[in-house]
Amino acid sequence: MELDFPEYACPYAARLAEKSRRFRLQVKADKRELKGGDGFSADPFGELSRAGKLPGLKQRFPDRVLVMTTDRCFMTCRHCTRRGLFGRTAIVDTPEKLAACVEYVKAHPKVRDVLLSGGDVLTLPDRQVMEFVNAFAALPQVEVVRVCSRALSANPGRITARLAKLLGQSGKVWFNTQFNCADEVTPEAVHAAKLLVERGIPVSCQTVLLKGVNDSGPEMLRLLRKLSVARIRPYYVFLCDPVSGIDHFRVDADQARQIENYCAERIGGLALPRFVRDVPGAKRKLPV
């Protein structure tokens, strides 16, 4: 099957996909990705058209910016928002580009939150990761530097004691990750989360609601409970973004509300994420 968004999984993710059907659905390409006529866009948030004068930096909201640190990932998640932009988006891959992003933030004093994303920033070596982190953490206006990575679920061995120590030094780093099924919360993932949490780094999870993966109350509850034990706080559960090629994963809003109610009746608020959708042009994540 020839795809614009090629299938890839690092060795850890490939092994987990062999063991878990729910994880395998996120890893393996599906011929339904090629189906047209779903009414969605390859670039629903206009990232290419809104690239602006500073390639590699994106700003949708006044208090935060997203920096595209790389175009590499530990796996090509089949439900990825940027699947249609693979190999087409600009990244911040030189010291000069990073310096330009820092100057942009300094020129926009409302920015207090910087997201390091891509791709997955942790596919870079520690030295480069910390160049990004330190460049923004050094700015007095920046209160939060978010490391956005699926390493915890797709390659937890990437989180070492050394990296956790480095990330914890500024006191500004938050770690945002993605787990979509309880099978992903392995002993390796729990250990990696422990390294981060014990260095004072809050770890939050943004789950995507996916048909066949986590689209039932009991399965979602199983995930939330395992995340809580690992001290990973469930943050959001997203409906699939309006991107083309993932229609076979979509769960409708009514079913999402049923899943949310099921979980809310069985688990405390500390472990209950907000069920939301990201809508192009909206000023916030919209509640389901």
C-alpha positions, 0 to 999 in steps of 0.5 A, a space after each residue: 500500500 503506497 501512502 503519503 504518510 509512511 508507516 514507521 515504528 521504533 523497535 519498542 513500539 513495534 514490539 508493543 504493537 505485536 502484543 497489543 491489538 489496540 496499540 497495533 491499530 495506531 501503528 499499522 497503516 490501513 487501506 481506509 486511510 486512502 479513502 476520499 470524500 470524507 469532507 476533511 482537510 489535509 491541513 485543517 488548521 491552516 499550518 502551511 498557509 499561516 506559516 508567516 515570516 518565521 517558519 517553524 514557529 506557530 501561534 494560534 493563541 496569544 499566550 502560547 507558541 508552538 516550536 517545530 523542533 523536528 519532523 521525526 517521531 518514534 512512530 507515525 501515529 495513524 491518527 496524527 493531525 499533521 499526517 497530511 503535512 509530512 515532510 512539508 512543514 518548516 522546522 527550527 533546525 539551526 541555531 539561527 532559527 532558534 535565536 529568531 524564535 527566541 526574539 519573536 517570543 521576546 517581542 510578544 510579551 503576552 507569550 508565557 507558554 512555549 510548546 516544543 513539538 514537531 515531530 517529537 522533540 525527544 528524537 533529538 539528542 539531549 544536547 539539542 533538547 536542552 538547547 531548546 528548553 534553556 533558550 526559552 526557560 531563560 526568558 523571564 516572561 516564559 513560565 512554562 516550557 512544554 516538552 511534547 513527546 510520545 516517548 513515554 508510550 512509544 519509546 520510554 527508554 529514551 527517558 533516562 535519569 540524566 535527561 530527567 535531571 536536565 529537564 528538571 533544572 529550570 523548574 519550568 518544564 512540563 511534560 505532555 504525552 499521549 497514551 491511548 490505551 491501558 496496554 501502553 502503560 507498561 512497566 517501562 513507561 511507569 518507570 520513565 514517568 517516575 524519573 520525570 515526576 521525581 525531578 519535579 516535572 509534572 506529567 500530563 496526558 492528552 488522549 485521542 478518542 479512537 474507534 477500536 482503541 478506547 471507545 468504551 467506558 470500561 476501556 477508557 476507565 482502565 486507561 485512566 486508572 493506570 495513568 493515575 497509578 503512574 502519576 500521569 495526570 489525564 488532561 484531555 481526551 480529544 475527539 479526532 481532529 478534522 483531518 483527512 484520512 482518519 475517518 475510520 477512527 472517529 467516535 461521535 460526540 454522543 458516544 464521547 459523552 457517554 464514555 465521559 459520564 461512565 468514567 465520571 461516575 467511577 473515578 475522582 476528578 483528579 483522574 478525570 480528563 476534559 473531553 474536548 474537540 479542537 476546532 479551527 478558528 476557535 479561541 479555546 478547546 471546545 467541550 464535547 
